[in-house]
Amino acid sequence: MASTAEVNAPRVFVSYSWGPADHQSWVLALATRLRSNGIDAVLDRWDTELGSDLSLFMERAADPGCRVLAIVSTQYVQKADAAEGGVGYERRVITPSLMKGLRENRIVPILRNNPEKELPRFLGAAKYIDFDDDERFEENYLELLHELHGLQATPKPPLGTNPFTTLTAREIAPALRHDPARYVMPELKGEVVFDYTNNDGRFRIGAGERTFTLAFSEAGRGSIYIYHDPVDIKTVALVPEVNDPADIGDASAYDASSRARTIKVGDAAVLRNQQDYWAAVFVDEVHTREGSGEAAIKFRYFIPPMVTALFGPQSEDPPD
């Protein structure tokens, strides 16, 4: 009898072409990891045995309640286009279900051992994830996991109001010039130059649950105050003399007992938001009106894509 977790888990049928042993091992490892992360992956090596009706097993790919994870190697493309072997049979049972108007994103193409970046004809120009670069495996795996769990790695922001219907013609240009929406960087990493005397010293990084509103104020030449005052921030702490996420280690080890911290050039601040995601902000330059005639902070930031206080090898794709 299926457990509650199995009943509620997203289900995927893993479609692939048998080929070299290392390719089969890679597919097995991916499916195993997906199951460990709450995806009910269906794989021939687990779900068939001697004497099993393989055609009946492959017809499970047509089940509209099951998404298909197509591991698209060069060999997979050739067999699908020629309607050969198991891949060809799966293509024939999948295609009619797609033509009936079922979920257009049911098939998730995964490129592996596919240097030409080809897709079989029946997939057309479907959006794919390229797993040929092993150095980007963790980044791509996280994107795949978000997709299969029905989450968005970068959520779409809410729709605002039309300024042409809410403001007069004379108000529109000044309102847009001073719009808080100017002070937003939704990526998980980036570099920002910000006049901290604008927008109450606030600049928003990240998106969705990974949003952090940074609140700054002047602290003198070469330094800046940063606060946990914004409602989405839980804590802020100083990490002195660091320049890279790998230098931070465990962000929860730094003292976060104060409302504000003074961050100097060459230091970093680590922040935790109300959803328990973490961010690191590396201060590269601070200018004041008295010193340079223009108030500005230049900083780099990095938000780990998963809920973790550990910055280092676990923190994939750090700032350049």
C-alpha positions in Angstrom: 0.0 0.0 0.0 1.4 3.4 -1.0 2.4 5.8 1.8 0.8 9.3 2.1 4.1 10.8 0.9 4.0 8.6 -2.3 0.3 9.5 -2.9 1.0 13.2 -2.7 4.4 13.3 -4.4 4.8 14.6 -7.9 5.2 11.6 -10.3 7.7 11.5 -13.2 8.3 8.7 -15.7 12.0 8.6 -16.6 12.4 8.1 -20.4 15.9 7.4 -21.7 17.9 5.4 -24.2 20.1 2.6 -22.9 23.6 3.3 -24.0 27.0 3.2 -22.4 27.2 2.0 -18.8 28.2 5.5 -17.5 25.1 7.0 -19.1 22.8 4.4 -17.4 24.6 5.0 -14.1 24.0 8.8 -14.4 20.3 8.3 -15.1 20.0 5.9 -12.1 21.8 8.4 -9.8 19.6 11.3 -11.0 16.4 9.3 -10.4 17.6 8.1 -7.0 18.3 11.7 -5.9 14.9 12.9 -7.2 13.2 10.3 -5.0 15.2 11.4 -2.0 13.9 14.9 -2.6 10.2 14.0 -2.8 9.8 13.2 -6.5 8.2 9.8 -7.2 10.4 8.8 -10.1 9.4 5.8 -12.1 12.4 4.0 -13.7 12.6 0.7 -15.6 15.4 -0.6 -13.4 13.1 -0.4 -10.4 9.7 -0.9 -11.8 10.2 -3.9 -14.1 11.4 -7.4 -13.6 12.1 -10.5 -15.6 8.9 -11.4 -17.5 7.4 -7.9 -17.2 5.4 -6.5 -20.1 7.7 -3.7 -21.1 5.2 -2.2 -23.6 2.7 -1.9 -20.7 5.3 -0.3 -18.5 6.2 2.2 -21.2 2.6 3.1 -21.7 2.7 4.6 -18.2 4.4 7.6 -19.9 1.0 8.5 -21.4 -0.7 8.8 -18.0 -1.7 12.5 -17.8 -1.1 12.5 -14.1 2.6 11.6 -14.6 5.1 14.0 -16.1 7.9 12.6 -18.4 11.5 13.3 -17.7 13.2 12.7 -21.1 16.9 12.2 -20.8 17.8 13.4 -24.3 21.1 12.0 -25.4 22.2 11.9 -29.1 21.2 8.3 -29.1 17.7 9.2 -27.7 17.2 11.7 -30.5 18.1 9.2 -33.2 15.8 6.4 -31.8 12.9 8.8 -31.2 13.1 10.3 -34.7 13.4 6.8 -36.2 10.7 5.3 -33.9 13.1 2.6 -32.9 13.3 0.6 -29.7 11.7 1.6 -26.4 12.3 5.3 -26.9 10.5 5.1 -30.2 7.6 3.3 -28.6 7.4 5.8 -25.8 7.3 8.6 -28.3 4.3 6.9 -30.1 2.3 6.6 -26.8 3.3 10.1 -25.5 2.5 12.1 -28.7 -1.2 11.3 -29.0 -1.8 12.4 -25.3 0.0 15.7 -26.1 -2.2 16.2 -29.2 -5.3 15.9 -27.1 -4.5 19.1 -25.3 -3.2 17.7 -22.1 -0.5 19.7 -20.2 1.8 21.1 -22.7 4.7 21.0 -20.3 4.3 17.4 -19.4 7.6 16.4 -20.9 10.7 18.0 -19.3 13.7 17.5 -21.7 17.1 16.9 -19.9 20.1 17.1 -22.2 22.8 14.6 -21.4 25.6 13.3 -23.7 24.2 15.6 -26.3 26.9 17.9 -27.6 24.8 19.2 -30.5 22.0 20.3 -28.2 19.4 18.5 -30.4 15.8 17.6 -29.5 13.8 14.9 -31.2 11.2 16.2 -33.6 8.2 15.3 -31.5 9.5 17.7 -28.8 9.7 20.6 -31.2 11.4 23.7 -29.6 10.6 22.6 -26.0 12.5 24.4 -23.2 15.2 22.1 -21.8 17.7 21.9 -19.0 21.3 21.2 -20.1 23.0 18.7 -17.8 26.1 18.2 -20.0 28.2 20.6 -17.9 28.9 18.7 -14.7 30.2 21.8 -13.0 26.7 23.3 -13.1 25.0 20.1 -12.0 23.8 21.5 -8.6 22.5 24.7 -10.1 20.6 22.8 -12.8 19.4 20.1 -10.4 17.8 22.8 -8.2 16.1 24.3 -11.2 14.7 20.8 -12.1 13.5 20.2 -8.6 11.7 23.6 -8.5 10.0 22.7 -11.7 8.9 19.2 -10.7 7.6 20.4 -7.3 5.6 23.2 -9.1 7.6 26.0 -7.7 9.2 29.0 -9.4 12.9 29.6 -8.8 12.3 33.3 -9.7 8.7 34.0 -8.9 6.8 36.5 -11.1 6.3 39.7 -9.2 2.7 41.0 -8.5 1.2 43.3 -11.2 1.2 46.9 -10.2 -1.1 49.7 -11.2 -1.1 51.6 -14.5 0.4 55.0 -13.8 -1.4 56.5 -16.7 -4.8 55.8 -15.0 -3.8 56.8 -11.5 -1.7 59.9 -12.0 -2.0 63.1 -14.0 0.2 63.8 -17.0 2.4 66.1 -14.9 2.8 63.6 -12.1 3.8 60.6 -14.2 7.5 61.5 -15.0 8.4 62.5 -11.4 6.7 59.5 -10.0 8.5 57.1 -12.3 11.8 58.8 -11.7 11.4 58.2 -7.9 9.6 54.9 -8.1 10.8 52.4 -5.4 10.6 49.7 -8.1 13.9 51.2 -9.5 15.7 49.9 -6.4 15.3 46.2 -7.0 17.6 43.4 -8.2 15.7 40.1 -8.4 18.6 37.8 -9.2 20.2 35.6 -6.6 23.6 37.3 -7.1 24.7 40.6 -8.5 26.6 43.9 -8.1 24.8 47.1 -7.2 25.7 50.8 -7.0 23.1 52.6 -5.0 22.7 56.2 -3.7 21.7 55.3 -0.1 20.2 58.7 0.5 17.4 57.7 -1.9 14.4 55.5 -1.2 14.9 55.8 2.6 18.2 53.9 2.1 16.4 50.8 1.0 17.3 48.4 -1.8 15.6 45.0 -2.4 17.5 42.0 -3.6 16.2 38.5 -4.5 12.6 37.5 -5.2 9.7 35.6 -3.6 10.8 33.8 -0.4 14.4 34.9 -1.1 13.6 38.6 -0.9 15.8 40.8 1.3 15.2 44.5 1.8 18.6 46.1 2.6 18.3 49.2 4.7 21.4 51.5 4.8 22.4 54.9 6.2 25.6 56.9 6.3 28.2 56.0 8.9 31.1 58.1 7.6 33.7 57.7 4.9 34.4 54.1 4.0 31.6 52.6 6.2 27.9 52.2 6.2 25.1 51.2 8.7 22.9 48.3 7.8 19.7 47.5 9.7 17.2 44.7 10.3 14.3 47.2 10.4 12.6 46.0 7.2 9.7 43.7 7.9 11.2 40.9 5.8 14.5 40.8 7.7 14.9 38.7 10.8 18.6 39.3 11.7 21.7 41.1 10.4 25.3 40.4 11.5 28.8 41.7 10.6 31.5 39.4 9.0 34.7 41.4 9.0 37.3 41.3 6.3 35.8 38.8 3.9 35.5 39.0 0.1 33.9 35.7 -0.9 31.0 33.4 0.3 33.5 30.6 0.9 35.2 32.8 3.6 32.0 33.2 5.6 31.3 29.5 6.6 28.4 29.2 8.9 26.5 32.6 8.8 24.6 31.7 12.0 27.8 31.8 14.0 28.0 35.6 13.7 26.4 37.9 16.4 23.0 39.0 15.2 21.8 40.5 18.4 21.8 44.1 17.4 19.4 46.2 15.3 22.2 47.7 13.3 25.8 46.9 12.3 28.6 49.1 10.9 30.0 47.6 7.8 33.3 48.9 6.4 34.7 48.5 3.0 36.1 45.0 2.8 33.6 43.6 5.3 30.3 41.7 4.7 26.9 41.6 6.3 24.9 38.4 6.5 21.2 38.7 6.7 18.4 36.1 7.5 14.9 36.8 6.2 11.6 35.8 7.7 11.6 32.6 5.6 15.0 31.7 7.0 16.9 32.2 3.7 20.3 33.9 4.1 22.1 36.5 2.1 25.7 37.9 2.1 26.4 41.5 1.2 30.0 42.4 0.4 30.8 46.1 0.6 33.4 47.2 -2.0 33.0 51.0 -1.9 31.3 53.6 0.2 31.2 57.3 -0.7 29.8 60.3 1.2 28.7 63.7 0.0 31.5 65.3 2.0 34.1 63.1 0.6 33.3 62.7 -3.1 30.2 64.9 -3.6 28.0 61.9 -4.1 26.6 59.4 -1.6 26.8 55.9 -2.9 27.5 52.3 -1.9 28.9 49.7 -4.2 28.2 46.1 -3.1 28.1 42.5 -4.3 25.5 40.1 -2.9 24.9 36.4 -2.9 21.7 34.5 -1.9 22.1 30.7 -1.6 19.2 29.1 -3.5 18.4 26.8 -0.6 17.6 27.4 3.1 21.1 27.1 4.6 23.3 29.2 6.8 26.4 27.5 5.3 28.3 29.6 2.8 31.1 27.7 1.0 31.2 24.7 -1.3 27.5 24.2 -0.7 26.7 27.7 -1.9 26.6 27.1 -5.7 27.7 29.7 -8.3 29.2 32.4 -6.0 29.7 36.0 -7.2 32.4 36.5 -9.9 
